[in-house]
Amino acid sequence: MGQVFMDSHFDGIVRLAFPEMAAYGFHPLFDNIMKQKVLDDNVIAFYYNRDDGSQGSQMTVGGVDKNLYSGDIRYHDVVHEFYWTILAEDILLGDQSLGLCPLAGCKVVADTGTSLLTGPQRPLNKLLDSIEVNDECSNLDELPDIVFKIDGHDYPITAYEYVLTVNSASGEEQPYVHTLGEDCAGAFMPLDVPAPEGPLWILGDIFLSKYYTVFDRDRNAVGFADANLYGDHAYKSTKTNTQKDNVFAKTEFEYTPSDVKAY
């Protein structure tokens, strides 16, 4: 960890998960904020600007910024208060179920500290084996979406989002940049998290940059809405409907808990 701080332009890591996850019994930052009762809503919302080098990304504390998303925020109950863990009924390739989730569903974690999408090695390999990328990575238009089905709602990720270009000069894997003739790689990493927290899938920045994400400690739920993305990196799925609504607001709408049992 020490080398990470030497090589990177940040001073530390602020964890925003639940107290059960805190090291050495420390009281997490956001729990201290909640204890002071200084916020109208105990929520933190994230928006990612996908343009390299841009400063347009935003973290909002105590409310949501309606300029940054379209339509409604859909909330999903946390099923284990450790990570921000919610439950997906299935993970589809296009409209096809590959049997990646057990009957009880897949645990999925919204995590701003993870760049890629991760999953247990065996089902992740099954998913990747079913995606046929050609040698030149030129058939992205033909590849199906990967769809996370959560509480009956589909959250698709397009091939232009889950396939990375490998820069031939630097060897770096670049998201949302696709150059014909360059090598490519999937935006995935196998990760076998042991019980009781796992097995689980992690929805990292590849997913969270597409969906405006709200971590709500009042409801103990994670909310997703369609992020307002613009420019060359705003890849839209044909399954996604957008509707603009421009206001900064508290989270003032009726909340219906997910119909799930504690995992």
GIBELGI-V670704 format. One record per helix or strand of 3 or more residues. SS is the DSSP state (2 for helix, 1 for strand). FROM is the first residue (numbers start at 1). LEN is the number of residues. If there is no record, write none. Layout:
ss->{SS SS}
from->{FROM FROM}
len->{LEN LEN}
This chain:
ss->{2 2 2 2 1 1 2 1 1 1 1 1 2 2 1 1 2 1 1 1 1 2 1 1 2}
from->{2 19 23 29 43 58 66 69 84 90 106 117 121 140 146 153 159 163 183 188 201 205 211 221 231}
len->{6 3 3 8 5 4 3 9 5 4 5 3 9 3 5 5 4 4 4 3 3 4 6 7 3}
